[in-house]
């Protein structure tokens, strides 16, 4: 066992209890739902959504007020004997984004369940609320966790809450898609757990802060990280491990698809980020970054072409999800940093973080808009949706605004993200990545325009909804799409918020 260098102790901060509250609040909601029964489930969920959004805002305010990471040491026991929770700038951004998206999805689900009063408190809605709370708790635990084994536990909770969301309607094809998702997820979990076992056998701890001080080299350390990253890639559905995602996300109910595409696949990417930037030695991190960038570029190109070929709207959006997460993985070589500038101080990583958030907002908006369209017309075949923008103007506007972010068109957040990534690729001497970013934007424009063209078409027989759609059902998608556009107000420079709480930040650049 390799001895670890002395590491500074985690010091609990006054606002650290908010991290515990963010993780435990959805768990308390689940227990209350089970205790009080189906008729109170929706009311408990909506109360929890509002409270959780308030907690996320309080965490953002506390981070800005102190300018330092929020930390909480569970039971007062320092790692490696105890557990620590920690939230820096990126973690807090993820907490806030997750709270906003979950709240919007919850509002949509409540409105959709209200369309059928006889089943409003039935098994499917009740199960959805319980699973949504479980997903939310697991995501928050991943964003603030510091122990690799407890992060594994949170990943498993996330998996076993997300898989039932895929087959919530009980159809045979969605059950088959859920089983495929489960097989990929379990394979990823096995690889991740093998890697953690190797790390613990070598260092006697799985605390990220302590491992980052080890500066370990050698084949054993690299093998452990490679196993963990490979397992996380299966969960993140990066090409070529994406085979489970399109059928799973396209077949799930609209609210569930939004949760899966916008949030669930972001958790494994967040952990890959922590492993490469906070645990891996510099040489291993550089090699892993190059491999991930190649896979990310392939994901952008291949899955964008697949999205263009799809006949169904939700399946097109699902392939677009795989393509857009490819941008997250091309960040690593672009944000390599230098002796004077850490990765978090580069425009590339600001672009990557903005892509992470803007994609979640835009993709949730798209799936919710697609859900309204399918609810209104009974299908989502793109060729048969001519003129749907006249019947559902709010949903058409939400889809179009979200599409701006995917294409990288100003003034959206996706434009700022892709502009920063493109600039970093050109300045850093990565022409093939610059070409991939441009090609991905053009391909995204192709599949988004297919839908926008159908929305604005004038068919011989006007398209009429089979049932009235209340405006409140469309508002959640519009709010998320507008939020994705408003991210375009972020300046084209390194964002100081992302550097708050980072130990390797040499300076903090004002936002």
C-alpha positions in Angstrom: 0.0 0.0 0.0 1.4 3.4 -1.1 1.4 5.9 1.8 -0.4 9.1 1.1 1.1 12.6 1.5 -0.4 14.6 4.3 -3.6 16.4 3.1 -5.3 19.3 4.8 -8.4 18.3 6.8 -11.8 19.1 5.5 -13.1 22.1 7.5 -16.9 22.3 7.8 -18.3 25.7 6.6 -21.3 27.5 8.1 -23.4 26.8 5.0 -22.3 23.2 4.7 -25.5 21.9 6.2 -27.3 23.1 3.0 -25.5 20.3 1.1 -27.0 17.7 3.5 -30.4 19.3 3.0 -30.1 19.2 -0.8 -29.4 15.4 -0.6 -31.9 14.5 2.1 -34.9 16.6 1.2 -36.0 14.4 -1.7 -35.4 11.3 0.5 -37.7 12.7 3.2 -40.3 13.4 0.4 -40.2 9.8 -0.7 -40.8 8.6 2.9 -43.7 11.0 3.2 -45.2 9.8 0.0 -45.0 6.2 1.1 -46.5 7.0 4.4 -49.4 9.3 3.3 -50.5 7.5 0.2 -51.1 8.3 -3.5 -53.6 11.2 -2.9 -50.9 13.3 -1.2 -48.0 12.3 -3.5 -48.3 15.1 -6.0 -48.8 17.7 -3.2 -45.7 16.5 -1.4 -43.7 16.5 -4.6 -44.7 20.0 -5.6 -43.8 21.3 -2.1 -40.5 19.5 -2.2 -39.7 20.9 -5.7 -40.3 24.5 -4.5 -38.3 23.9 -1.3 -35.5 22.2 -3.1 -35.2 25.1 -5.6 -35.0 27.4 -2.6 -32.2 25.3 -1.1 -30.3 25.4 -4.4 -30.6 29.2 -4.6 -29.4 29.5 -1.0 -26.3 27.4 -1.8 -25.5 29.7 -4.8 -25.9 32.7 -2.6 -23.6 31.2 0.1 -20.9 30.4 -2.4 -21.0 33.9 -3.8 -21.0 35.4 -0.3 -18.0 33.5 0.9 -16.1 32.9 -2.3 -15.0 29.5 -1.0 -16.3 25.9 -1.3 -19.1 24.7 0.9 -18.0 21.7 3.0 -19.7 19.4 5.5 -18.0 16.6 7.4 -20.5 13.9 8.2 -20.5 13.1 12.0 -17.4 15.2 12.4 -15.2 12.3 11.3 -12.4 13.3 8.9 -11.7 11.1 5.8 -10.6 8.4 5.4 -12.5 7.3 8.5 -15.5 9.6 7.7 -17.2 11.2 4.8 -17.0 14.7 3.5 -19.4 16.6 1.2 -18.0 19.5 -0.8 -19.4 21.9 -3.4 -17.2 24.2 -5.5 -18.4 26.5 -8.3 -19.2 23.7 -10.8 -20.9 21.5 -8.3 -23.1 24.4 -7.2 -23.9 25.2 -10.8 -25.0 21.6 -11.3 -27.1 21.7 -8.2 -28.9 24.8 -9.3 -29.4 23.6 -12.9 -30.7 20.3 -11.6 -33.2 22.0 -9.2 -34.5 24.2 -12.0 -34.9 21.4 -14.5 -36.5 19.0 -12.0 -38.9 21.7 -10.9 -39.9 22.4 -14.5 -40.4 18.7 -15.3 -42.4 18.3 -12.1 -44.7 21.2 -13.2 -45.1 19.6 -16.6 -45.9 16.1 -15.1 -48.4 17.6 -12.7 -50.2 19.3 -15.6 -50.1 16.2 -17.8 -51.4 14.0 -15.0 -54.3 16.5 -14.5 -55.5 15.8 -18.1 -56.9 12.5 -16.9 -58.6 13.1 -13.5 -59.5 9.4 -13.1 -55.9 8.4 -13.1 -54.3 11.4 -11.4 -53.5 9.5 -8.3 -53.0 6.2 -10.0 -50.0 3.9 -9.9 -48.1 5.4 -12.8 -48.2 9.1 -11.5 -47.4 8.0 -7.9 -44.4 5.9 -9.1 -43.2 8.7 -11.3 -43.1 11.2 -8.3 -41.2 8.7 -6.1 -38.7 7.9 -8.8 -38.2 11.6 -9.6 -37.4 12.4 -6.0 -34.9 9.4 -5.9 -33.2 10.6 -9.1 -32.9 14.1 -7.6 -31.4 12.9 -4.4 -28.9 10.7 -6.2 -27.8 13.5 -8.5 -27.2 15.9 -5.6 -25.2 13.3 -3.8 -23.0 12.8 -6.9 -22.4 16.5 -7.3 -21.3 17.0 -3.7 -19.7 13.7 -2.8 -16.0 13.3 -2.1 -15.7 9.5 -1.5 -15.5 7.3 -4.6 -17.4 4.4 -3.0 -20.2 6.5 -1.8 -20.3 8.0 -5.3 -20.7 4.4 -6.5 -23.7 4.0 -4.2 -25.3 7.2 -5.5 -24.7 6.1 -9.1 -26.5 2.8 -8.3 -29.4 4.7 -6.7 -29.5 6.8 -9.8 -29.6 3.8 -12.1 -32.3 1.9 -10.2 -34.4 5.0 -10.2 -33.8 5.9 -13.8 -34.4 2.5 -15.3 -38.1 2.2 -14.2 -38.7 5.6 -15.6 -38.0 4.2 -19.1 -40.8 1.6 -18.8 -43.3 3.5 -16.7 -46.0 2.9 -19.3 -45.5 -0.9 -19.2 -45.3 -1.4 -23.0 -43.2 -4.3 -24.2 -40.8 -2.2 -26.3 -40.1 0.2 -23.4 -39.5 -2.8 -21.0 -37.0 -4.2 -23.6 -35.3 -0.8 -23.8 -35.2 -0.5 -20.0 -33.5 -4.0 -19.8 -30.9 -3.0 -22.3 -30.3 0.2 -20.3 -29.9 -1.9 -17.2 -27.4 -4.2 -18.8 -25.2 -1.4 -19.9 -25.5 0.4 -16.5 -24.6 -2.8 -14.6 -21.6 -3.4 -16.8 -20.5 0.2 -16.1 -21.1 -0.3 -12.4 -19.0 -3.4 -12.3 -16.0 -1.7 -14.1 -16.3 1.3 -11.8 -16.4 -0.9 -8.7 -13.3 -2.9 -9.8 -11.4 0.4 -10.2 -12.4 1.6 -6.8 -11.2 -1.7 -5.3 -7.8 -1.3 -7.0 -7.5 2.2 -5.7 -8.4 1.3 -2.1 -6.0 -1.7 -2.2 -3.2 0.7 -3.2 -3.9 3.7 -1.0 -6.3 2.7 1.7 -8.7 5.5 1.0 -11.2 6.6 -1.6 -11.5 10.2 -0.6 -10.9 12.4 -3.7 -9.1 15.1 -1.7 -6.7 12.6 -0.3 -6.1 10.8 -3.6 -5.4 14.1 -5.3 -2.5 14.5 -2.9 -1.0 11.1 -3.7 0.3 12.1 -7.1 0.5 8.4 -7.9 2.1 6.9 -10.9 2.4 3.4 -12.2 0.3 0.9 -14.2 -1.9 -0.1 -11.3 -3.2 3.4 -10.8 -3.8 4.0 -14.5 -5.6 0.6 -14.8 -7.9 1.6 -11.9 -8.8 4.9 -13.5 -9.2 3.3 -16.9 -11.7 0.8 -15.6 -13.7 3.5 -13.7 -13.8 5.8 -16.7 -14.8 3.0 -19.1 -17.7 2.1 -16.7 -18.8 5.7 -16.5 -18.7 6.0 -20.3 -21.2 3.2 -20.6 -23.5 5.1 -18.3 -23.0 8.3 -20.1 -23.8 6.7 -23.5 -20.8 8.1 -25.3 -20.2 6.6 -28.8 -19.8 3.7 -29.3 -21.5 2.8 -26.0 -24.6 4.7 -26.8 -26.7 1.8 -28.1 -29.0 1.7 -25.1 -29.9 5.4 -25.1 -32.0 6.2 -28.2 -34.6 3.5 -27.6 -34.7 4.1 -23.9 -35.1 7.9 -24.1 -37.4 7.8 -27.1 -39.8 5.3 -25.7 -40.1 6.7 -22.2 -42.9 9.2 -21.2 -42.1 12.8 -22.0 -41.3 13.8 -18.5 -39.1 10.8 -17.9 -37.3 11.4 -21.2 -36.5 14.9 -20.1 -35.1 13.7 -16.8 -33.0 11.0 -18.5 -31.6 13.1 -21.3 -31.1 16.4 -19.4 -29.8 15.1 -16.1 -29.1 11.4 -15.6 -26.4 11.1 -18.2 -24.6 14.2 -16.9 -23.8 12.5 -13.6 -21.2 10.0 -15.1 -19.6 12.8 -17.1 -19.3 14.8 -13.9 -17.5 11.9 -12.2 -15.2 11.4 -15.2 -14.3 15.1 -14.9 -13.5 14.7 -11.2 -11.3 11.6 -11.9 -9.3 13.3 -14.7 -8.8 16.7 -13.1 -8.7 15.8 -9.4 -7.3 12.3 -9.2 -5.4 11.3 -12.4 -1.6 12.2 -12.7 -0.9 14.8 -15.4 0.4 12.3 -18.0 -2.5 9.9 -17.5 -5.0 12.8 -17.6 -3.5 14.1 -20.9 -3.7 10.6 -22.5 -7.3 10.0 -21.3 -8.3 13.5 -22.5 -7.0 12.7 -26.0 -8.9 9.4 -26.2 -12.1 11.0 -24.8 -11.8 13.8 -27.3 -11.7 11.3 -30.2 -14.7 9.5 -28.9 -16.5 12.8 -28.4 -15.8 13.9 -31.9 -17.0 10.6 -33.3 -20.2 10.9 -31.2 -20.9 14.4 -32.6 -20.5 13.4 -36.2 -22.0 9.9 -36.2 -25.1 10.6 -34.0 -25.9 13.9 -35.7 -26.1 12.0 -39.0 -28.3 9.4 -37.3 -30.5 12.2 -35.9 -31.0 13.5 -39.5 -32.3 10.1 -40.6 -35.0 9.6 -37.9 -38.6 9.6 -38.8 -39.9 10.1 -35.2 -39.4 13.3 -33.3 -38.4 11.8 -29.9 -36.0 9.4 -31.5 -34.4 12.3 -33.4 -34.0 14.2 -30.1 -32.5 11.1 -28.4 -29.8 10.8 -31.1 -29.2 14.5 -30.8 -28.6 13.9 -27.1 -25.7 11.5 -27.8 -24.3 14.0 -30.4 -24.4 17.0 -28.0 -22.7 15.2 -25.1 -19.8 14.6 -27.4 -19.0 18.3 -27.0 -18.4 17.8 -23.3 -15.7 15.2 -24.0 -13.7 17.3 -26.5 -13.1 19.8 -23.8 -10.3 17.8 -22.1 -7.5 18.5 -24.5 -8.7 22.1 -25.1 -8.6 22.9 -21.3 -5.3 21.2 -20.6 -4.1 24.4 -18.8 -0.5 25.3 -18.2 2.0 26.0 -15.4 0.5 29.5 -15.0 -3.2 28.7 -15.9 -5.2 25.8 -14.4 -7.8 24.1 -16.6 -10.6 25.9 -14.7 -9.2 29.3 -15.8 -9.4 28.6 -19.5 -12.1 29.6 -22.0 -12.4 26.0 -23.1 -13.6 24.8 -19.7 -16.0 27.7 -19.4 -17.4 26.7 -22.8 -17.6 23.1 -21.6 -19.5 24.1 -18.4 -21.9 26.3 -20.4 -22.5 23.4 -22.8 -23.2 21.1 -19.8 -25.9 23.5 -18.5 -27.3 24.8 -21.8 -27.7 21.3 -23.2 -29.6 20.2 -20.1 -32.0 23.1 -20.3 -32.5 22.8 -24.1 -32.8 19.1 -24.2 -35.4 19.0 -21.4 -37.3 21.7 -23.2 -37.3 19.7 -26.5 -38.5 16.5 -24.9 -41.3 18.3 -23.0 -42.3 20.0 -26.3 -42.3 16.7 -28.1 -44.4 15.2 -25.3 -47.0 17.9 -25.8 -47.0 17.3 -29.5 -47.5 13.5 -29.1 -50.2 14.2 -26.5 -52.0 16.5 -28.9 -51.8 14.5 -32.1 -51.3 10.9 -30.8 -48.0 10.4 -32.6 -44.6 12.1 -33.2 -44.0 11.2 -36.9 -42.2 14.3 -38.2 -43.6 13.9 -41.8 -47.1 14.0 -40.5 -46.7 17.1 -38.3 -47.1 19.7 -41.0 -48.5 22.9 -39.5 -48.3 21.9 -35.9 -47.0 25.3 -35.0 -50.4 26.8 -35.7 -52.1 24.4 -33.3 -49.3 24.5 -30.6 -47.5 27.8 -31.0 -45.9 27.7 -27.5 -44.5 24.3 -28.0 -43.2 25.2 -31.5 -41.5 28.3 -30.1 -40.0 26.3 -27.2 -38.6 23.7 -29.7 -37.2 26.4 -31.9 -35.5 28.3 -29.1 -34.0 25.1 -27.7 -32.8 24.4 -31.2 -30.9 27.6 -31.3 -28.8 26.4 -28.4 -28.1 23.0 -30.0 -27.1 24.7 -33.3 -24.9 27.3 -31.6 -26.9 30.3 -32.9 -26.7 33.6 -31.0 -28.0 34.7 -28.6 -28.2 31.3 -27.0 -26.1 29.7 -24.3 -25.1 27.0 -26.8 -23.6 29.8 -29.0 -21.4 31.1 -26.2 -20.3 27.5 -25.3 -19.5 26.5 -28.9 -17.8 29.8 -29.7 -15.5 29.4 -26.7 -14.7 25.8 -27.6 -14.1 26.8 -31.2 -11.8 29.6 -30.2 -9.9 27.3 -27.8 -9.5 24.7 -30.6 -8.1 27.3 -33.0 -5.8 28.9 -30.5 -4.6 25.6 -29.1 -3.7 24.1 -32.5 -6.5 21.5 -32.7 -7.9 22.0 -36.3 -9.7 18.7 -36.3 -11.7 19.6 -33.2 -12.5 23.0 -34.7 -13.7 21.3 -37.9 -15.8 18.9 -35.8 -17.5 21.7 -33.8 -18.4 23.5 -37.1 -19.7 20.3 -38.7 -21.7 19.4 -35.6 -23.4 22.8 -35.7 -24.3 22.4 -39.4 -25.7 18.9 -38.8 -27.7 20.2 -35.8 -29.1 22.9 -38.0 -30.2 20.2 -40.4 -32.3 18.2 -38.0 -33.7 21.1 -36.1 -34.7 22.8 -39.4 -36.6 19.6 -40.3 -39.0 20.1 -37.4 -39.2 23.9 -37.7 -40.1 23.5 -41.3 -42.9 21.1 -40.4 -44.1 23.6 -37.7 -44.4 26.5 -40.2 -45.8 24.4 -43.1 -49.3 25.1 -44.5 -50.9 21.7 -45.2 -54.0 21.3 -47.4 -55.9 20.0 -44.3 -55.1 21.9 -41.2 -53.6 19.8 -38.4 -56.1 19.6 -35.4 -55.3 18.3 -31.9 -57.3 15.2 -30.9 -57.8 16.7 -27.5 -57.5 20.3 -26.0 -54.1 21.1 -24.6 -54.0 23.5 -21.7 -51.4 26.3 -22.0 -49.9 25.4 -18.7 -48.7 22.1 -20.1 -46.6 24.0 -22.7 -45.1 26.6 -20.3 -42.5 24.3 -18.7 -40.8 23.7 -22.0 -40.9 27.4 -22.9 -39.3 28.4 -19.6 -36.5 26.0 -20.0 -35.9 27.0 -23.6 -35.8 30.7 -22.6 -33.3 29.8 -19.8 -31.1 28.1 -22.4 -31.2 31.3 -24.5 -30.5 33.6 -21.6 -27.3 31.8 -20.8 -26.0 33.5 -23.9 -25.6 36.7 -21.8 -22.5 35.1 -20.2 -19.4 37.0 -21.4 -17.0 35.3 -23.8 -14.3 34.8 -21.2 -13.3 32.5 -18.4 -16.2 32.5 -15.9 -15.0 33.3 -12.3 -17.9 31.4 -10.7 -16.5 28.1 -11.9 -13.2 28.8 -10.2 -14.7 29.4 -6.7 -13.5 26.7 -4.3 -11.0 25.2 -6.7 -7.7 24.5 -4.9 -5.7 24.8 -8.1 -7.1 28.1 -9.1 -4.4 30.7 -9.1 -6.7 33.7 -9.7 -10.4 34.3 -9.7 -11.6 36.1 -12.7 -14.6 38.2 -12.2 -17.7 37.0 -14.1 
